[in-house]
């Protein structure tokens, strides 16, 4: 299942930029928007949503060992 990852960007009349990340769980949401935060300058306020506290989507790998 492919997760839809979105970044909602709002620019206020005062020039304040708000970034909301959707569809990304755990610390990955901070990494997802990091490039934009660095380009815009200093982060004044940060509010973590419930998605931040969810476990990131994981992948499962099965390895079969064969004997010779």
PDB file of N, CA, C and O in Angstrom:
ATOM      1  N   UNK A   1       0.831  -1.174   0.000  1.00  0.00           N
ATOM      2  CA  UNK A   1       0.000   0.000   0.000  1.00  0.00           C
ATOM      3  C   UNK A   1       0.883   1.248   0.000  1.00  0.00           C
ATOM      4  O   UNK A   1       1.766   1.386   0.846  1.00  0.00           O
ATOM      5  N   UNK A   2       0.649   2.136  -0.928  1.00  0.00           N
ATOM      6  CA  UNK A   2       1.428   3.361  -1.034  1.00  0.00           C
ATOM      7  C   UNK A   2       0.724   4.461  -0.245  1.00  0.00           C
ATOM      8  O   UNK A   2      -0.463   4.717  -0.447  1.00  0.00           O
ATOM      9  N   UNK A   3       1.460   5.107   0.651  1.00  0.00           N
ATOM     10  CA  UNK A   3       0.891   6.186   1.449  1.00  0.00           C
ATOM     11  C   UNK A   3       1.050   7.505   0.721  1.00  0.00           C
ATOM     12  O   UNK A   3       2.084   7.766   0.107  1.00  0.00           O
ATOM     13  N   UNK A   4       0.030   8.330   0.792  1.00  0.00           N
ATOM     14  CA  UNK A   4       0.077   9.644   0.172  1.00  0.00           C
ATOM     15  C   UNK A   4       0.722  10.603   1.168  1.00  0.00           C
ATOM     16  O   UNK A   4       0.238  10.761   2.289  1.00  0.00           O
ATOM     17  N   UNK A   5       1.797  11.230   0.760  1.00  0.00           N
ATOM     18  CA  UNK A   5       2.515  12.184   1.605  1.00  0.00           C
ATOM     19  C   UNK A   5       2.270  13.578   1.067  1.00  0.00           C
ATOM     20  O   UNK A   5       2.486  13.842  -0.116  1.00  0.00           O
ATOM     21  N   UNK A   6       1.816  14.474   1.936  1.00  0.00           N
ATOM     22  CA  UNK A   6       1.497  15.828   1.510  1.00  0.00           C
ATOM     23  C   UNK A   6       2.144  16.852   2.432  1.00  0.00           C
ATOM     24  O   UNK A   6       2.425  16.588   3.601  1.00  0.00           O
ATOM     25  N   UNK A   7       2.368  18.027   1.861  1.00  0.00           N
ATOM     26  CA  UNK A   7       2.867  19.159   2.629  1.00  0.00           C
ATOM     27  C   UNK A   7       1.976  20.346   2.282  1.00  0.00           C
ATOM     28  O   UNK A   7       1.938  20.793   1.136  1.00  0.00           O
ATOM     29  N   UNK A   8       1.267  20.846   3.277  1.00  0.00           N
ATOM     30  CA  UNK A   8       0.386  21.993   3.084  1.00  0.00           C
ATOM     31  C   UNK A   8       1.130  23.241   3.556  1.00  0.00           C
ATOM     32  O   UNK A   8       1.565  23.313   4.705  1.00  0.00           O
ATOM     33  N   UNK A   9       1.271  24.220   2.667  1.00  0.00           N
ATOM     34  CA  UNK A   9       2.035  25.434   2.983  1.00  0.00           C
ATOM     35  C   UNK A   9       1.098  26.627   2.910  1.00  0.00           C
ATOM     36  O   UNK A   9       0.408  26.834   1.911  1.00  0.00           O
ATOM     37  N   UNK A  10       1.084  27.408   3.981  1.00  0.00           N
ATOM     38  CA  UNK A  10       0.233  28.596   4.040  1.00  0.00           C
ATOM     39  C   UNK A  10       1.112  29.808   4.340  1.00  0.00           C
ATOM     40  O   UNK A  10       1.917  29.790   5.272  1.00  0.00           O
ATOM     41  N   UNK A  11       0.948  30.855   3.541  1.00  0.00           N
ATOM     42  CA  UNK A  11       1.711  32.086   3.747  1.00  0.00           C
ATOM     43  C   UNK A  11       0.721  33.171   4.152  1.00  0.00           C
ATOM     44  O   UNK A  11      -0.172  33.529   3.384  1.00  0.00           O
ATOM     45  N   UNK A  12       0.889  33.698   5.381  1.00  0.00           N
ATOM     46  CA  UNK A  12      -0.005  34.726   5.899  1.00  0.00           C
ATOM     47  C   UNK A  12       0.323  36.097   5.332  1.00  0.00           C
ATOM     48  O   UNK A  12       1.373  36.296   4.723  1.00  0.00           O
ATOM     49  N   UNK A  13      -0.586  37.037   5.539  1.00  0.00           N
ATOM     50  CA  UNK A  13      -0.370  38.409   5.065  1.00  0.00           C
ATOM     51  C   UNK A  13       0.861  39.046   5.702  1.00  0.00           C
ATOM     52  O   UNK A  13       1.502  39.920   5.118  1.00  0.00           O
ATOM     53  N   UNK A  14       1.172  38.591   6.907  1.00  0.00           N
ATOM     54  CA  UNK A  14       2.332  39.132   7.611  1.00  0.00           C
ATOM     55  C   UNK A  14       3.642  38.459   7.187  1.00  0.00           C
ATOM     56  O   UNK A  14       4.711  38.804   7.692  1.00  0.00           O
ATOM     57  N   UNK A  15       3.556  37.490   6.250  1.00  0.00           N
ATOM     58  CA  UNK A  15       4.741  36.799   5.758  1.00  0.00           C
ATOM     59  C   UNK A  15       5.068  35.534   6.527  1.00  0.00           C
ATOM     60  O   UNK A  15       5.999  34.812   6.173  1.00  0.00           O
ATOM     61  N   UNK A  16       4.310  35.264   7.575  1.00  0.00           N
ATOM     62  CA  UNK A  16       4.537  34.055   8.372  1.00  0.00           C
ATOM     63  C   UNK A  16       4.141  32.824   7.555  1.00  0.00           C
ATOM     64  O   UNK A  16       3.057  32.776   6.973  1.00  0.00           O
ATOM     65  N   UNK A  17       5.030  31.835   7.518  1.00  0.00           N
ATOM     66  CA  UNK A  17       4.802  30.620   6.749  1.00  0.00           C
ATOM     67  C   UNK A  17       4.468  29.478   7.697  1.00  0.00           C
ATOM     68  O   UNK A  17       5.157  29.262   8.694  1.00  0.00           O
ATOM     69  N   UNK A  18       3.410  28.756   7.377  1.00  0.00           N
ATOM     70  CA  UNK A  18       2.983  27.608   8.167  1.00  0.00           C
ATOM     71  C   UNK A  18       3.066  26.374   7.276  1.00  0.00           C
ATOM     72  O   UNK A  18       2.583  26.376   6.144  1.00  0.00           O
ATOM     73  N   UNK A  19       3.686  25.319   7.804  1.00  0.00           N
ATOM     74  CA  UNK A  19       3.838  24.068   7.056  1.00  0.00           C
ATOM     75  C   UNK A  19       3.149  22.963   7.840  1.00  0.00           C
ATOM     76  O   UNK A  19       3.423  22.778   9.026  1.00  0.00           O
ATOM     77  N   UNK A  20       2.264  22.235   7.190  1.00  0.00           N
ATOM     78  CA  UNK A  20       1.609  21.096   7.825  1.00  0.00           C
ATOM     79  C   UNK A  20       1.884  19.867   6.979  1.00  0.00           C
ATOM     80  O   UNK A  20       1.584  19.845   5.785  1.00  0.00           O
ATOM     81  N   UNK A  21       2.456  18.847   7.601  1.00  0.00           N
ATOM     82  CA  UNK A  21       2.804  17.605   6.907  1.00  0.00           C
ATOM     83  C   UNK A  21       1.705  16.582   7.192  1.00  0.00           C
ATOM     84  O   UNK A  21       1.287  16.416   8.338  1.00  0.00           O
ATOM     85  N   UNK A  22       1.242  15.901   6.149  1.00  0.00           N
ATOM     86  CA  UNK A  22       0.200  14.883   6.283  1.00  0.00           C
ATOM     87  C   UNK A  22       0.670  13.585   5.643  1.00  0.00           C
ATOM     88  O   UNK A  22       1.346  13.593   4.614  1.00  0.00           O
ATOM     89  N   UNK A  23       0.303  12.473   6.265  1.00  0.00           N
ATOM     90  CA  UNK A  23       0.613  11.166   5.688  1.00  0.00           C
ATOM     91  C   UNK A  23       2.010  10.654   5.984  1.00  0.00           C
ATOM     92  O   UNK A  23       2.474   9.706   5.352  1.00  0.00           O
ATOM     93  N   UNK A  24       2.688  11.281   6.948  1.00  0.00           N
ATOM     94  CA  UNK A  24       4.036  10.850   7.318  1.00  0.00           C
ATOM     95  C   UNK A  24       4.057  10.670   8.837  1.00  0.00           C
ATOM     96  O   UNK A  24       3.739  11.602   9.575  1.00  0.00           O
ATOM     97  N   UNK A  25       4.425   9.490   9.301  1.00  0.00           N
ATOM     98  CA  UNK A  25       4.407   9.205  10.729  1.00  0.00           C
ATOM     99  C   UNK A  25       5.805   9.267  11.339  1.00  0.00           C
ATOM    100  O   UNK A  25       6.817   9.116  10.655  1.00  0.00           O
ATOM    101  N   UNK A  26       5.821   9.494  12.652  1.00  0.00           N
ATOM    102  CA  UNK A  26       7.066   9.475  13.409  1.00  0.00           C
ATOM    103  C   UNK A  26       8.002  10.615  13.047  1.00  0.00           C
ATOM    104  O   UNK A  26       7.583  11.621  12.475  1.00  0.00           O
ATOM    105  N   UNK A  27       9.264  10.448  13.384  1.00  0.00           N
ATOM    106  CA  UNK A  27      10.273  11.484  13.133  1.00  0.00           C
ATOM    107  C   UNK A  27      10.442  11.791  11.645  1.00  0.00           C
ATOM    108  O   UNK A  27      10.971  12.840  11.278  1.00  0.00           O
ATOM    109  N   UNK A  28       9.996  10.885  10.806  1.00  0.00           N
ATOM    110  CA  UNK A  28      10.132  11.087   9.368  1.00  0.00           C
ATOM    111  C   UNK A  28       9.413  12.363   8.918  1.00  0.00           C
ATOM    112  O   UNK A  28       9.801  12.976   7.924  1.00  0.00           O
ATOM    113  N   UNK A  29       8.360  12.764   9.652  1.00  0.00           N
ATOM    114  CA  UNK A  29       7.637  13.979   9.251  1.00  0.00           C
ATOM    115  C   UNK A  29       8.534  15.204   9.406  1.00  0.00           C
ATOM    116  O   UNK A  29       8.431  16.146   8.620  1.00  0.00           O
ATOM    117  N   UNK A  30       9.408  15.206  10.404  1.00  0.00           N
ATOM    118  CA  UNK A  30      10.337  16.322  10.582  1.00  0.00           C
ATOM    119  C   UNK A  30      11.374  16.339   9.468  1.00  0.00           C
ATOM    120  O   UNK A  30      11.752  17.401   8.973  1.00  0.00           O
ATOM    121  N   UNK A  31      11.824  15.167   9.085  1.00  0.00           N
ATOM    122  CA  UNK A  31      12.805  15.053   8.004  1.00  0.00           C
ATOM    123  C   UNK A  31      12.185  15.431   6.655  1.00  0.00           C
ATOM    124  O   UNK A  31      12.858  15.987   5.787  1.00  0.00           O
ATOM    125  N   UNK A  32      10.893  15.122   6.490  1.00  0.00           N
ATOM    126  CA  UNK A  32      10.174  15.383   5.241  1.00  0.00           C
ATOM    127  C   UNK A  32      10.119  16.884   4.938  1.00  0.00           C
ATOM    128  O   UNK A  32      10.208  17.279   3.775  1.00  0.00           O
ATOM    129  N   UNK A  33       9.975  17.712   5.957  1.00  0.00           N
ATOM    130  CA  UNK A  33       9.842  19.164   5.753  1.00  0.00           C
ATOM    131  C   UNK A  33      11.126  19.939   6.061  1.00  0.00           C
ATOM    132  O   UNK A  33      11.160  21.159   5.903  1.00  0.00           O
ATOM    133  N   UNK A  34      12.158  19.259   6.489  1.00  0.00           N
ATOM    134  CA  UNK A  34      13.400  19.914   6.920  1.00  0.00           C
ATOM    135  C   UNK A  34      14.007  20.817   5.848  1.00  0.00           C
ATOM    136  O   UNK A  34      14.446  21.925   6.156  1.00  0.00           O
ATOM    137  N   UNK A  35      14.039  20.362   4.601  1.00  0.00           N
ATOM    138  CA  UNK A  35      14.659  21.163   3.544  1.00  0.00           C
ATOM    139  C   UNK A  35      13.960  22.511   3.391  1.00  0.00           C
ATOM    140  O   UNK A  35      14.609  23.530   3.154  1.00  0.00           O
ATOM    141  N   UNK A  36      12.650  22.512   3.526  1.00  0.00           N
ATOM    142  CA  UNK A  36      11.890  23.749   3.367  1.00  0.00           C
ATOM    143  C   UNK A  36      12.077  24.664   4.576  1.00  0.00           C
ATOM    144  O   UNK A  36      12.217  25.877   4.424  1.00  0.00           O
ATOM    145  N   UNK A  37      12.079  24.089   5.762  1.00  0.00           N
ATOM    146  CA  UNK A  37      12.304  24.874   6.974  1.00  0.00           C
ATOM    147  C   UNK A  37      13.671  25.553   6.929  1.00  0.00           C
ATOM    148  O   UNK A  37      13.797  26.720   7.300  1.00  0.00           O
ATOM    149  N   UNK A  38      14.683  24.833   6.482  1.00  0.00           N
ATOM    150  CA  UNK A  38      16.027  25.406   6.394  1.00  0.00           C
ATOM    151  C   UNK A  38      16.080  26.529   5.361  1.00  0.00           C
ATOM    152  O   UNK A  38      16.761  27.534   5.568  1.00  0.00           O
ATOM    153  N   UNK A  39      15.369  26.363   4.258  1.00  0.00           N
ATOM    154  CA  UNK A  39      15.370  27.377   3.205  1.00  0.00           C
ATOM    155  C   UNK A  39      14.645  28.652   3.646  1.00  0.00           C
ATOM    156  O   UNK A  39      15.010  29.754   3.237  1.00  0.00           O
ATOM    157  N   UNK A  40      13.618  28.493   4.482  1.00  0.00           N
ATOM    158  CA  UNK A  40      12.824  29.642   4.911  1.00  0.00           C
ATOM    159  C   UNK A  40      13.439  30.410   6.078  1.00  0.00           C
ATOM    160  O   UNK A  40      13.142  31.588   6.272  1.00  0.00           O
ATOM    161  N   UNK A  41      14.283  29.755   6.844  1.00  0.00           N
ATOM    162  CA  UNK A  41      14.909  30.450   7.974  1.00  0.00           C
ATOM    163  C   UNK A  41      14.545  29.823   9.309  1.00  0.00           C
ATOM    164  O   UNK A  41      14.285  28.623   9.399  1.00  0.00           O
ATOM    165  N   UNK A  42      14.531  30.653  10.342  1.00  0.00           N
ATOM    166  CA  UNK A  42      14.343  30.198  11.714  1.00  0.00           C
ATOM    167  C   UNK A  42      12.926  29.672  11.963  1.00  0.00           C
ATOM    168  O   UNK A  42      11.942  30.293  11.559  1.00  0.00           O
ATOM    169  N   UNK A  43      12.838  28.515  12.637  1.00  0.00           N
ATOM    170  CA  UNK A  43      11.551  27.970  13.055  1.00  0.00           C
ATOM    171  C   UNK A  43      11.167  28.641  14.360  1.00  0.00           C
ATOM    172  O   UNK A  43      11.896  28.550  15.349  1.00  0.00           O
ATOM    173  N   UNK A  44      10.026  29.313  14.367  1.00  0.00           N
ATOM    174  CA  UNK A  44       9.579  30.061  15.545  1.00  0.00           C
ATOM    175  C   UNK A  44       8.756  29.179  16.472  1.00  0.00           C
ATOM    176  O   UNK A  44       8.866  29.276  17.694  1.00  0.00           O
ATOM    177  N   UNK A  45       7.941  28.328  15.890  1.00  0.00           N
ATOM    178  CA  UNK A  45       7.045  27.480  16.682  1.00  0.00           C
ATOM    179  C   UNK A  45       6.859  26.159  15.970  1.00  0.00           C
ATOM    180  O   UNK A  45       6.831  26.099  14.741  1.00  0.00           O
ATOM    181  N   UNK A  46       6.732  25.089  16.760  1.00  0.00           N
ATOM    182  CA  UNK A  46       6.525  23.766  16.170  1.00  0.00           C
ATOM    183  C   UNK A  46       5.486  23.027  16.997  1.00  0.00           C
ATOM    184  O   UNK A  46       5.606  22.930  18.218  1.00  0.00           O
ATOM    185  N   UNK A  47       4.467  22.507  16.326  1.00  0.00           N
ATOM    186  CA  UNK A  47       3.414  21.740  16.996  1.00  0.00           C
ATOM    187  C   UNK A  47       3.354  20.373  16.344  1.00  0.00           C
ATOM    188  O   UNK A  47       3.152  20.256  15.135  1.00  0.00           O
ATOM    189  N   UNK A  48       3.530  19.342  17.152  1.00  0.00           N
ATOM    190  CA  UNK A  48       3.520  17.977  16.634  1.00  0.00           C
ATOM    191  C   UNK A  48       2.092  17.444  16.640  1.00  0.00           C
ATOM    192  O   UNK A  48       1.380  17.589  17.634  1.00  0.00           O
ATOM    193  N   UNK A  49       1.671  16.831  15.542  1.00  0.00           N
ATOM    194  CA  UNK A  49       0.328  16.279  15.432  1.00  0.00           C
ATOM    195  C   UNK A  49       0.310  14.834  15.919  1.00  0.00           C
ATOM    196  O   UNK A  49       1.351  14.280  16.272  1.00  0.00           O
ATOM    197  N   UNK A  50      -0.859  14.232  15.937  1.00  0.00           N
ATOM    198  CA  UNK A  50      -0.986  12.837  16.378  1.00  0.00           C
ATOM    199  C   UNK A  50      -0.208  11.887  15.463  1.00  0.00           C
ATOM    200  O   UNK A  50       0.251  10.836  15.910  1.00  0.00           O
ATOM    201  N   UNK A  51      -0.057  12.252  14.187  1.00  0.00           N
ATOM    202  CA  UNK A  51       0.702  11.394  13.262  1.00  0.00           C
ATOM    203  C   UNK A  51       2.159  11.255  13.698  1.00  0.00           C
ATOM    204  O   UNK A  51       2.781  10.223  13.446  1.00  0.00           O
ATOM    205  N   UNK A  52       2.707  12.271  14.341  1.00  0.00           N
ATOM    206  CA  UNK A  52       4.094  12.210  14.804  1.00  0.00           C
ATOM    207  C   UNK A  52       4.269  11.064  15.798  1.00  0.00           C
ATOM    208  O   UNK A  52       5.307  10.402  15.819  1.00  0.00           O
ATOM    209  N   UNK A  53       3.255  10.837  16.613  1.00  0.00           N
ATOM    210  CA  UNK A  53       3.352   9.832  17.674  1.00  0.00           C
ATOM    211  C   UNK A  53       2.972   8.428  17.208  1.00  0.00           C
ATOM    212  O   UNK A  53       3.042   7.477  17.986  1.00  0.00           O
ATOM    213  N   UNK A  54       2.573   8.294  15.950  1.00  0.00           N
ATOM    214  CA  UNK A  54       2.268   6.978  15.403  1.00  0.00           C
ATOM    215  C   UNK A  54       3.554   6.319  14.928  1.00  0.00           C
ATOM    216  O   UNK A  54       4.514   6.984  14.539  1.00  0.00           O
ATOM    217  N   UNK A  55       3.544   5.008  14.970  1.00  0.00           N
ATOM    218  CA  UNK A  55       4.701   4.269  14.473  1.00  0.00           C
ATOM    219  C   UNK A  55       4.781   4.437  12.961  1.00  0.00           C
ATOM    220  O   UNK A  55       3.762   4.362  12.274  1.00  0.00           O
ATOM    221  N   UNK A  56       5.976   4.662  12.440  1.00  0.00           N
ATOM    222  CA  UNK A  56       6.127   4.782  10.984  1.00  0.00           C
ATOM    223  C   UNK A  56       5.689   3.501  10.294  1.00  0.00           C
ATOM    224  O   UNK A  56       5.789   2.411  10.858  1.00  0.00           O
ATOM    225  N   UNK A  57       5.207   3.644   9.074  1.00  0.00           N
ATOM    226  CA  UNK A  57       4.838   2.470   8.287  1.00  0.00           C
ATOM    227  C   UNK A  57       6.094   1.623   8.118  1.00  0.00           C
ATOM    228  O   UNK A  57       7.160   2.139   7.782  1.00  0.00           O
ATOM    229  N   UNK A  58       5.963   0.360   8.347  1.00  0.00           N
ATOM    230  CA  UNK A  58       7.140  -0.503   8.260  1.00  0.00           C
ATOM    231  C   UNK A  58       7.006  -1.474   7.105  1.00  0.00           C
ATOM    232  O   UNK A  58       5.920  -1.704   6.573  1.00  0.00           O
ATOM    233  N   UNK A  59       8.115  -2.019   6.745  1.00  0.00           N
ATOM    234  CA  UNK A  59       8.124  -3.040   5.715  1.00  0.00           C
ATOM    235  C   UNK A  59       8.571  -4.342   6.357  1.00  0.00           C
ATOM    236  O   UNK A  59       9.320  -4.341   7.334  1.00  0.00           O
ATOM    237  N   UNK A  60       8.121  -5.408   5.822  1.00  0.00           N
ATOM    238  CA  UNK A  60       8.471  -6.711   6.359  1.00  0.00           C
ATOM    239  C   UNK A  60       9.304  -7.452   5.332  1.00  0.00           C
ATOM    240  O   UNK A  60       8.952  -7.525   4.155  1.00  0.00           O
ATOM    241  N   UNK A  61      10.397  -7.992   5.793  1.00  0.00           N
ATOM    242  CA  UNK A  61      11.289  -8.736   4.909  1.00  0.00           C
ATOM    243  C   UNK A  61      11.406 -10.161   5.425  1.00  0.00           C
ATOM    244  O   UNK A  61      11.654 -10.376   6.612  1.00  0.00           O
ATOM    245  N   UNK A  62      11.233 -11.110   4.563  1.00  0.00           N
ATOM    246  CA  UNK A  62      11.379 -12.509   4.932  1.00  0.00           C
ATOM    247  C   UNK A  62      12.586 -13.078   4.217  1.00  0.00           C
ATOM    248  O   UNK A  62      12.731 -12.943   3.002  1.00  0.00           O
ATOM    249  N   UNK A  63      13.448 -13.714   4.985  1.00  0.00           N
ATOM    250  CA  UNK A  63      14.650 -14.307   4.418  1.00  0.00           C
ATOM    251  C   UNK A  63      14.562 -15.809   4.635  1.00  0.00           C
ATOM    252  O   UNK A  63      14.328 -16.273   5.751  1.00  0.00           O
ATOM    253  N   UNK A  64      14.748 -16.551   3.579  1.00  0.00           N
ATOM    254  CA  UNK A  64      14.703 -17.998   3.673  1.00  0.00           C
ATOM    255  C   UNK A  64      16.117 -18.527   3.559  1.00  0.00           C
ATOM    256  O   UNK A  64      16.844 -18.235   2.609  1.00  0.00           O
ATOM    257  N   UNK A  65      16.478 -19.302   4.540  1.00  0.00           N
ATOM    258  CA  UNK A  65      17.825 -19.854   4.553  1.00  0.00           C
ATOM    259  C   UNK A  65      17.770 -21.257   3.947  1.00  0.00           C
ATOM    260  O   UNK A  65      16.929 -22.077   4.317  1.00  0.00           O
ATOM    261  N   UNK A  66      18.670 -21.511   3.022  1.00  0.00           N
ATOM    262  CA  UNK A  66      18.737 -22.839   2.411  1.00  0.00           C
ATOM    263  C   UNK A  66      20.030 -23.517   2.852  1.00  0.00           C
ATOM    264  O   UNK A  66      21.079 -22.886   2.987  1.00  0.00           O
ATOM    265  N   UNK A  67      19.918 -24.786   3.065  1.00  0.00           N
ATOM    266  CA  UNK A  67      21.098 -25.562   3.460  1.00  0.00           C
ATOM    267  C   UNK A  67      21.619 -26.315   2.259  1.00  0.00           C
ATOM    268  O   UNK A  67      20.858 -26.799   1.421  1.00  0.00           O
ATOM    269  N   UNK A  68      22.923 -26.399   2.196  1.00  0.00           N
ATOM    270  CA  UNK A  68      23.531 -27.109   1.069  1.00  0.00           C
ATOM    271  C   UNK A  68      24.138 -28.402   1.513  1.00  0.00           C
ATOM    272  O   UNK A  68      24.696 -29.135   0.696  1.00  0.00           O
TER     273      UNK A  68
END
